[in-house]
């Protein structure tokens, strides 16, 4: 399988999940500003939406949307516990977290990475702060979103919350969330993914 990715953006979460699941991927780097792959291909021909990630299966089928891809990859390695069994309440809880992170955190960063009116930037920062506070309170009593077990939702949360470092958002008021980031970053497979994307130098 191939994963079309850009270092550090939302494609990092399926990359992490694949490594945690022991699934080998061919990594294809994409410049999302020029919409060209590292080989010079037109990325719009691969994904008309223009963004990453895209997971290309062995038969050439291409799948998009990170929250879907992490579940697909985890289901290929059910014994890892990265995703609870289908039909369980726990699986619904993981899917709830994936949806929350995607809609209430991920998308709120858009205007912080693009020029926009000051009032819009201020409103987005307020929304992000609300989400960070909720996560901080959640992690006050547990290591991961689902307790003591790392799941695909943690890979997604780690990826998005890490963007605070790129957007001048101080995590000092959220010590439990900061501890979560450090805990995930220390995982050997997460370090592998970060190193492969050039985000970890040693």
C-alpha positions as CSV (number, residue, x, y, z in Angstrom):
1,X,0.0,0.0,0.0
2,X,1.0,3.6,-0.6
3,X,0.4,6.5,1.7
4,X,0.5,10.0,0.1
5,X,1.6,12.3,2.9
6,X,2.9,15.7,3.8
7,X,5.2,15.9,6.9
8,X,3.5,16.7,10.1
9,X,0.0,17.3,8.7
10,X,-3.1,15.1,9.2
11,X,-1.6,12.3,7.2
12,X,0.6,11.7,10.2
13,X,-2.2,9.9,12.0
14,X,-2.6,7.0,9.5
15,X,1.1,6.8,9.2
16,X,1.4,6.3,13.0
17,X,-1.4,3.8,13.0
18,X,0.2,1.8,10.2
19,X,3.4,1.5,12.1
20,X,1.7,0.6,15.4
21,X,-0.2,-2.1,13.5
22,X,2.9,-3.4,11.8
23,X,1.6,-2.6,8.3
24,X,4.3,-1.6,5.8
25,X,3.6,1.4,3.6
26,X,5.3,3.0,0.7
27,X,5.5,6.7,1.6
28,X,4.8,9.2,-1.3
29,X,5.6,12.8,-0.3
30,X,3.3,15.5,-1.5
31,X,3.9,19.3,-1.6
32,X,0.4,20.5,-0.7
33,X,1.3,24.1,-1.9
34,X,2.3,23.1,-5.4
35,X,0.1,19.9,-5.4
36,X,2.9,17.9,-6.8
37,X,4.3,14.6,-5.6
38,X,8.1,14.3,-4.9
39,X,8.3,12.6,-8.4
40,X,6.6,15.6,-10.0
41,X,3.2,14.0,-10.5
42,X,0.1,16.2,-10.5
43,X,-1.5,15.4,-7.1
44,X,-4.9,16.6,-8.3
45,X,-4.9,13.6,-10.7
46,X,-4.5,11.4,-7.6
47,X,-6.8,13.2,-5.3
48,X,-9.1,15.9,-6.8
49,X,-9.6,17.3,-3.3
50,X,-6.0,18.3,-3.3
51,X,-5.2,17.3,0.3
52,X,-3.6,14.4,2.1
53,X,-3.8,11.7,3.1
54,X,-4.6,9.2,0.4
55,X,-4.1,5.5,0.9
56,X,-3.7,3.5,-2.3
57,X,-4.4,-0.2,-2.0
58,X,-2.7,-3.0,-3.8
59,X,-5.4,-3.1,-6.4
60,X,-5.1,0.6,-7.1
61,X,-8.2,1.7,-5.1
62,X,-7.6,5.1,-3.5
63,X,-9.2,5.9,-0.1
64,X,-9.2,9.3,1.6
65,X,-10.1,11.0,4.9
66,X,-7.8,10.3,7.8
67,X,-10.5,9.3,10.3
68,X,-11.6,6.6,7.9
69,X,-8.1,5.4,7.0
70,X,-7.0,4.9,10.6
71,X,-10.0,2.6,11.2
72,X,-9.3,0.7,8.0
73,X,-5.7,0.1,8.9
74,X,-6.5,-0.8,12.5
75,X,-9.0,-3.4,11.4
76,X,-6.2,-5.1,9.5
77,X,-4.5,-5.8,12.8
78,X,-7.3,-6.5,15.3
79,X,-5.1,-8.0,17.9
80,X,-3.2,-4.7,18.4
81,X,-6.2,-3.2,20.2
82,X,-5.9,0.0,18.1
83,X,-9.6,-0.2,17.4
84,X,-12.2,-2.0,19.5
85,X,-14.4,-4.7,17.9
86,X,-17.2,-3.7,15.5
87,X,-20.5,-3.3,17.3
88,X,-19.0,-2.6,20.7
89,X,-19.7,0.5,22.8
90,X,-16.0,1.1,23.0
91,X,-15.7,1.3,19.2
92,X,-18.5,3.8,19.1
93,X,-16.6,5.8,21.7
94,X,-13.4,5.8,19.6
95,X,-15.5,6.9,16.6
96,X,-17.0,9.6,18.7
97,X,-13.5,10.9,19.5
98,X,-12.4,10.7,15.9
99,X,-15.4,12.8,14.9
100,X,-15.0,15.3,17.6
101,X,-11.3,15.8,16.9
102,X,-12.0,16.2,13.1
103,X,-14.9,18.7,13.5
104,X,-14.1,20.6,16.6
105,X,-10.3,20.7,16.5
106,X,-8.8,19.8,13.1
107,X,-10.9,22.2,11.1
108,X,-10.5,25.0,13.5
109,X,-6.8,25.4,12.7
110,X,-7.6,26.3,9.1
111,X,-7.6,30.1,9.6
112,X,-4.5,29.9,11.8
113,X,-2.5,28.5,8.9
114,X,-4.1,30.9,6.3
115,X,-4.4,34.6,6.3
116,X,-7.8,35.8,7.5
117,X,-9.6,38.6,9.3
118,X,-8.4,39.1,12.9
119,X,-11.9,38.5,14.3
120,X,-12.0,35.1,12.6
121,X,-8.6,34.2,13.9
122,X,-9.7,35.2,17.4
123,X,-12.9,33.1,17.2
124,X,-11.0,30.1,16.0
125,X,-8.5,30.4,18.8
126,X,-11.3,30.5,21.3
127,X,-12.8,27.4,19.8
128,X,-9.5,25.6,19.9
129,X,-8.9,26.7,23.5
130,X,-12.3,25.2,24.5
131,X,-11.4,21.9,22.9
132,X,-8.0,21.8,24.5
133,X,-9.5,22.4,27.9
134,X,-11.9,19.5,27.4
135,X,-9.0,17.2,26.5
136,X,-6.9,18.4,29.3
137,X,-9.7,17.6,31.8
138,X,-10.1,14.2,30.2
139,X,-6.4,13.3,30.5
140,X,-6.4,14.3,34.1
141,X,-7.6,10.8,35.0
142,X,-6.3,8.7,32.1
143,X,-3.3,8.1,29.9
144,X,-5.1,7.9,26.6
145,X,-8.6,8.8,25.3
146,X,-9.9,5.3,26.1
147,X,-8.1,4.9,29.4
148,X,-4.8,3.0,29.5
149,X,-5.0,1.7,25.9
150,X,-3.6,3.6,22.9
151,X,-6.1,3.7,20.0
152,X,-6.4,5.3,16.6
153,X,-8.1,8.3,18.2
154,X,-4.9,9.0,20.2
155,X,-2.9,9.1,16.9
156,X,-5.3,11.6,15.5
157,X,-5.5,13.7,18.7
158,X,-1.7,13.7,18.9
159,X,-1.3,14.9,15.3
160,X,-3.8,17.8,15.6
161,X,-2.8,19.0,19.1
162,X,0.8,19.0,18.0
163,X,-0.1,21.8,15.6
164,X,-0.3,24.1,18.6
165,X,3.5,24.3,18.4
166,X,3.2,25.7,14.8
167,X,0.5,28.2,15.6
168,X,1.8,29.9,18.7
169,X,-0.7,28.3,21.1
170,X,0.7,27.9,24.6
171,X,0.0,24.5,26.1
172,X,1.2,25.5,29.5
173,X,-2.4,25.9,30.8
174,X,-3.1,22.3,29.8
175,X,-0.5,20.2,31.7
176,X,-2.4,16.9,31.3
177,X,-2.7,17.4,27.6
178,X,1.0,18.3,27.4
179,X,1.8,15.1,29.3
180,X,-0.3,13.1,26.8
181,X,1.6,14.6,23.9
182,X,4.9,13.6,25.5
183,X,3.6,10.1,26.2
184,X,2.5,9.5,22.7
185,X,5.7,11.1,21.2
186,X,7.8,8.7,23.3
187,X,6.1,5.6,21.7
188,X,8.7,3.8,19.6
189,X,6.4,3.5,16.6
190,X,5.4,7.1,16.8
191,X,9.1,8.0,16.8
192,X,9.6,5.9,13.7
193,X,6.8,7.8,11.9
194,X,8.2,11.2,13.0
195,X,11.7,10.3,11.9
196,X,10.5,9.0,8.6
197,X,8.7,12.3,7.9
198,X,11.8,14.3,8.9
199,X,10.2,15.6,12.1
200,X,12.6,13.9,14.4
201,X,16.3,14.4,13.7
202,X,17.9,11.7,15.9
